[in-house]
Amino acid sequence: MSRFLLDSSFVIDLLNEVAANRRGPARAWAARRPGAELWISPVTAAEVLEGAADEAAVREVFRAFRWQTIGHQHAERAALRQSRAAQRMGENDAWQVAVAECMDAVIVGHDPRAFDRLGAGYEDHRRS
């Protein structure tokens, strides 16, 4: 079974598709992966809730996913990645990568500038 950490760009696309009652790239991506473990982190939740017009509806959608908390090992991984990087990531992106690496998950979203360098550790749901 595959594990995927959903970035806010995926969740926002999914919420928009559900609200418009249409099948777009997020729903199509999910449909191709029945049985996959879909996770969100506090980073994803905060980024999505920050721009949400209907926070209650967002929280309801969040209930469909598994939640990965952030702890000490994630902080160490994010700090190590940032200190060794030739080009630092945005802080939230660094946290997402640390969480995904610690849980052996692939990040799913649409932020190639941030995540393309991860190679197989990243799937762009709009390109797949």
Backbone as CSV, one residue per row, in Angstrom:
resi,resn,N_x,N_y,N_z,CA_x,CA_y,CA_z,C_x,C_y,C_z
1,MET,0.848,-1.174,0.000,0.000,0.000,0.000,0.900,1.246,0.000
2,SER,0.542,2.218,-0.780,1.337,3.434,-0.898,0.826,4.512,0.051
3,ARG,1.781,5.289,0.557,1.458,6.428,1.424,1.720,7.715,0.670
4,PHE,0.792,8.646,0.785,0.931,9.941,0.139,0.629,11.038,1.146
5,LEU,1.513,12.026,1.202,1.288,13.216,2.023,0.758,14.292,1.088
6,LEU,-0.444,14.744,1.341,-1.106,15.689,0.455,-0.704,17.117,0.809
7,ASP,-0.142,17.798,-0.165,0.214,19.195,0.005,-1.044,20.041,-0.147
8,SER,-0.975,21.266,0.335,-2.145,22.144,0.280,-2.615,22.375,-1.150
9,SER,-1.714,22.405,-2.116,-2.124,22.624,-3.506,-3.055,21.513,-3.996
10,PHE,-2.820,20.282,-3.570,-3.716,19.177,-3.909,-5.055,19.350,-3.206
11,VAL,-5.014,19.609,-1.903,-6.252,19.705,-1.125,-7.112,20.866,-1.625
12,ILE,-6.498,21.988,-1.968,-7.253,23.127,-2.493,-7.915,22.756,-3.816
13,ASP,-7.178,22.094,-4.710,-7.784,21.633,-5.962,-8.950,20.693,-5.676
14,LEU,-8.765,19.769,-4.754,-9.815,18.817,-4.411,-11.052,19.537,-3.877
15,LEU,-10.856,20.474,-2.970,-11.990,21.226,-2.411,-12.737,21.984,-3.502
16,ASN,-12.001,22.591,-4.404,-12.645,23.323,-5.504,-13.418,22.390,-6.426
17,GLU,-12.861,21.210,-6.685,-13.545,20.241,-7.533,-14.819,19.734,-6.868
18,VAL,-14.754,19.463,-5.571,-15.931,18.990,-4.839,-16.998,20.090,-4.826
19,ALA,-16.598,21.323,-4.553,-17.562,22.432,-4.503,-18.236,22.656,-5.848
20,ALA,-17.491,22.468,-6.936,-18.043,22.668,-8.281,-18.690,21.397,-8.840
21,ASN,-18.638,20.311,-8.070,-19.173,19.021,-8.485,-18.634,18.607,-9.864
22,ARG,-17.307,18.673,-9.975,-16.676,18.269,-11.236,-15.462,17.395,-10.933
23,ARG,-15.068,16.637,-11.920,-13.873,15.799,-11.788,-12.714,16.518,-12.460
24,GLY,-11.756,16.905,-11.660,-10.566,17.576,-12.151,-9.343,16.734,-11.836
25,PRO,-8.169,17.337,-11.863,-6.936,16.558,-11.669,-6.805,15.921,-10.282
26,ALA,-7.306,16.559,-9.245,-7.179,15.969,-7.899,-8.059,14.730,-7.760
27,ARG,-9.303,14.833,-8.165,-10.190,13.674,-8.090,-9.715,12.554,-9.018
28,ALA,-9.225,12.912,-10.195,-8.728,11.897,-11.131,-7.514,11.192,-10.538
29,TRP,-6.615,11.950,-9.920,-5.426,11.366,-9.302,-5.847,10.368,-8.221
30,ALA,-6.768,10.779,-7.354,-7.214,9.914,-6.256,-7.915,8.661,-6.783
31,ALA,-8.690,8.807,-7.844,-9.411,7.660,-8.407,-8.462,6.600,-8.956
32,ARG,-7.283,7.022,-9.386,-6.295,6.067,-9.917,-5.536,5.338,-8.805
33,ARG,-5.790,5.688,-7.562,-5.063,5.085,-6.445,-6.000,4.572,-5.356
34,PRO,-6.898,3.665,-5.715,-7.805,3.139,-4.685,-7.002,2.409,-3.608
35,GLY,-7.375,2.612,-2.402,-6.697,1.936,-1.299,-5.434,2.621,-0.815
36,ALA,-5.020,3.695,-1.463,-3.810,4.404,-1.021,-4.081,5.097,0.314
37,GLU,-3.043,5.193,1.117,-3.138,5.937,2.375,-2.898,7.414,2.071
38,LEU,-3.906,8.236,2.314,-3.823,9.671,2.066,-3.721,10.409,3.392
39,TRP,-2.632,11.122,3.563,-2.313,11.799,4.819,-2.231,13.306,4.610
40,ILE,-2.532,14.047,5.666,-2.255,15.480,5.695,-1.476,15.778,6.967
41,SER,-0.746,16.873,6.915,0.040,17.314,8.067,-0.556,18.614,8.595
42,PRO,-0.121,19.050,9.769,-0.549,20.362,10.262,-0.178,21.501,9.312
43,VAL,0.895,21.339,8.552,1.290,22.361,7.579,0.209,22.480,6.508
44,THR,-0.221,21.349,5.966,-1.286,21.358,4.965,-2.546,21.985,5.537
45,ALA,-2.937,21.551,6.725,-4.163,22.067,7.345,-4.093,23.581,7.523
46,ALA,-2.994,24.079,8.039,-2.871,25.517,8.279,-2.932,26.307,6.977
47,GLU,-2.217,25.836,5.955,-2.214,26.554,4.678,-3.599,26.575,4.043
48,VAL,-4.321,25.472,4.117,-5.657,25.411,3.521,-6.643,26.256,4.328
49,LEU,-6.626,26.111,5.638,-7.561,26.865,6.473,-7.326,28.374,6.386
50,GLU,-6.089,28.769,6.181,-5.767,30.198,6.094,-6.574,30.898,5.000
51,GLY,-6.805,30.240,3.888,-7.527,30.869,2.794,-8.955,30.376,2.618
52,ALA,-9.442,29.595,3.557,-10.761,28.983,3.410,-11.895,29.982,3.629
53,ALA,-12.851,29.958,2.721,-14.058,30.766,2.888,-15.027,30.072,3.845
54,ASP,-15.010,28.735,3.853,-15.908,27.950,4.697,-15.069,26.954,5.489
55,GLU,-14.603,27.370,6.651,-13.715,26.525,7.453,-14.391,25.231,7.887
56,ALA,-15.687,25.260,8.160,-16.395,24.044,8.576,-16.388,23.011,7.459
57,ALA,-16.594,23.443,6.233,-16.570,22.515,5.095,-15.176,21.923,4.912
58,VAL,-14.152,22.733,5.097,-12.775,22.250,4.982,-12.496,21.215,6.062
59,ARG,-12.882,21.500,7.277,-12.662,20.548,8.371,-13.383,19.225,8.103
60,GLU,-14.543,19.288,7.478,-15.280,18.075,7.143,-14.503,17.247,6.121
61,VAL,-13.939,17.877,5.110,-13.133,17.165,4.118,-11.888,16.573,4.777
62,PHE,-11.286,17.302,5.708,-10.097,16.806,6.405,-10.358,15.481,7.102
63,ARG,-11.602,15.233,7.509,-11.925,13.996,8.227,-11.700,12.745,7.375
64,ALA,-11.648,12.920,6.067,-11.447,11.774,5.170,-9.997,11.309,5.132
65,PHE,-9.087,12.115,5.677,-7.661,11.804,5.582,-7.093,11.366,6.926
66,ARG,-5.962,10.697,6.844,-5.195,10.383,8.048,-4.354,11.609,8.385
67,TRP,-4.066,11.784,9.650,-3.293,12.940,10.107,-1.928,12.506,10.608
68,GLN,-0.900,13.194,10.145,0.463,12.989,10.633,0.854,14.221,11.441
69,THR,1.138,14.006,12.706,1.579,15.125,13.539,3.045,15.430,13.250
70,ILE,3.500,16.539,13.787,4.896,16.939,13.612,5.585,16.867,14.959
71,GLY,6.739,16.223,14.972,7.473,16.048,16.216,8.955,16.355,16.068
72,HIS,9.687,15.930,17.066,11.118,16.203,17.162,11.880,15.677,15.951
73,GLN,11.596,14.456,15.513,12.333,13.878,14.386,12.104,14.680,13.108
74,HIS,10.921,15.253,12.957,10.638,16.072,11.776,11.428,17.374,11.824
75,ALA,11.540,17.950,13.015,12.322,19.188,13.174,13.790,18.940,12.837
76,GLU,14.316,17.831,13.307,15.715,17.511,13.001,15.922,17.289,11.507
77,ARG,14.994,16.599,10.869,15.099,16.332,9.432,15.004,17.631,8.634
78,ALA,14.072,18.501,8.992,13.920,19.782,8.282,15.176,20.634,8.445
79,ALA,15.706,20.685,9.662,16.921,21.478,9.906,18.107,20.912,9.125
80,LEU,18.262,19.612,9.115,19.360,18.978,8.389,19.249,19.255,6.888
81,ARG,18.062,19.080,6.347,17.856,19.325,4.916,18.167,20.783,4.567
82,GLN,17.690,21.712,5.366,17.910,23.132,5.075,19.384,23.510,5.219
83,SER,20.051,22.981,6.230,21.454,23.356,6.459,22.388,22.798,5.385
84,ARG,21.999,21.707,4.729,22.845,21.086,3.710,22.455,21.465,2.284
85,ALA,21.366,22.183,2.137,20.858,22.488,0.795,21.641,23.610,0.129
86,ALA,21.933,23.418,-1.147,22.558,24.486,-1.933,21.570,25.637,-2.094
87,GLN,20.300,25.295,-2.185,19.237,26.293,-2.269,18.158,25.903,-1.265
88,ARG,17.971,26.739,-0.254,16.988,26.439,0.786,15.578,26.395,0.219
89,MET,14.756,25.575,0.836,13.335,25.507,0.501,12.598,26.533,1.343
90,GLY,11.386,26.859,0.956,10.519,27.621,1.844,10.318,26.819,3.120
91,GLU,10.098,27.487,4.228,9.992,26.775,5.510,8.884,25.729,5.515
92,ASN,7.692,26.091,5.056,6.607,25.111,5.049,6.929,23.924,4.148
93,ASP,7.561,24.196,3.006,7.939,23.099,2.108,8.966,22.187,2.765
94,ALA,9.914,22.758,3.479,10.922,21.953,4.180,10.263,21.065,5.236
95,TRP,9.288,21.594,5.936,8.557,20.785,6.919,7.811,19.654,6.227
96,GLN,7.160,19.953,5.098,6.429,18.913,4.372,7.365,17.792,3.931
97,VAL,8.517,18.157,3.405,9.483,17.150,2.965,9.953,16.319,4.154
98,ALA,10.242,16.956,5.263,10.689,16.229,6.454,9.625,15.243,6.925
99,VAL,8.386,15.683,6.961,7.295,14.803,7.383,7.190,13.619,6.420
100,ALA,7.194,13.900,5.123,7.069,12.824,4.126,8.224,11.833,4.232
101,GLU,9.435,12.339,4.394,10.587,11.440,4.489,10.510,10.572,5.733
102,CYS,10.113,11.139,6.852,10.036,10.365,8.094,8.943,9.294,8.046
103,MET,7.898,9.550,7.299,6.808,8.563,7.224,6.869,7.712,5.955
104,ASP,7.946,7.863,5.189,8.138,7.116,3.951,6.943,7.285,3.014
105,ALA,6.626,8.560,2.746,5.496,8.895,1.888,5.960,9.760,0.721
106,VAL,5.154,9.794,-0.301,5.371,10.647,-1.467,4.501,11.890,-1.289
107,ILE,5.063,13.057,-1.552,4.287,14.299,-1.492,3.493,14.428,-2.792
108,VAL,2.215,14.781,-2.658,1.355,14.996,-3.811,0.870,16.434,-3.783
109,GLY,1.059,17.125,-4.885,0.602,18.505,-4.993,0.950,19.057,-6.348
110,HIS,0.851,20.361,-6.448,1.253,21.041,-7.683,2.117,22.234,-7.294
111,ASP,3.371,21.946,-7.018,4.349,22.975,-6.670,5.711,22.502,-7.168
112,PRO,5.866,22.433,-8.503,7.109,21.877,-9.045,8.353,22.647,-8.629
113,ARG,8.238,23.943,-8.469,9.414,24.723,-8.071,9.943,24.273,-6.710
114,ALA,9.032,23.906,-5.828,9.440,23.467,-4.492,9.828,21.993,-4.452
115,PHE,9.101,21.142,-5.166,9.229,19.711,-4.927,9.818,18.880,-6.058
116,ASP,9.961,19.396,-7.262,10.498,18.585,-8.365,11.851,17.962,-8.023
117,ARG,12.654,18.660,-7.227,13.983,18.141,-6.888,13.920,16.848,-6.071
118,LEU,12.721,16.477,-5.595,12.577,15.250,-4.812,12.506,14.010,-5.690
119,GLY,12.351,14.194,-6.982,12.276,13.044,-7.884,11.088,12.170,-7.563
120,ALA,11.363,10.904,-7.279,10.285,9.939,-7.013,9.545,10.234,-5.722
121,GLY,10.037,11.156,-4.921,9.377,11.522,-3.670,8.279,12.552,-3.846
122,TYR,7.976,12.878,-5.131,6.969,13.898,-5.405,6.148,13.514,-6.626
123,GLU,4.850,13.675,-6.536,3.953,13.495,-7.679,3.147,14.757,-7.868
124,ASP,3.179,15.284,-9.077,2.353,16.440,-9.416,1.034,15.907,-9.931
125,HIS,-0.028,16.074,-9.160,-1.322,15.512,-9.538,-1.895,16.137,-10.802
126,ARG,-1.415,17.304,-11.181,-1.896,17.927,-12.423,-1.150,17.401,-13.650
127,ARG,-0.019,16.757,-13.429,0.773,16.215,-14.557,0.638,14.719,-14.718
128,SER,0.155,14.042,-13.697,0.139,12.564,-13.775,-1.155,12.022,-14.336
